[in-house]
């Protein structure tokens, strides 16, 4: 089984599209057999679900994700688990011992344009600080 986790390097990233990296773990016989770090390929509509699917992952773990992105993942047969926080090694341990539990998405729709995309500050953003650089 292969599982993708959005990360900033140390911890689960709160929004999968803005994650600088993805960790792909491979589990066989309930043991971690491979862990590789991949750079975010860029956040355009549907690109990350396609990229994760190409890695052979059947599950995407992240802090948050919008409904449209979830639909893209589901089209590839990839389960999405949101509401996850913490250090990557702790999350892997929870996966292996069967105690990982998802929750509410940690991001709001329209909360950003993705990793590597410049944000434009407007007066309207003053009321929504998550839109700022």
Beta strands, then each sheet from edge to edge (+ up, - down):
strand 1: 2-7
strand 2: 21-28
strand 3: 31-39
strand 4: 59-61
strand 5: 79-81
sheet 1: 3+ 2- 1+ 4+ 5+
end
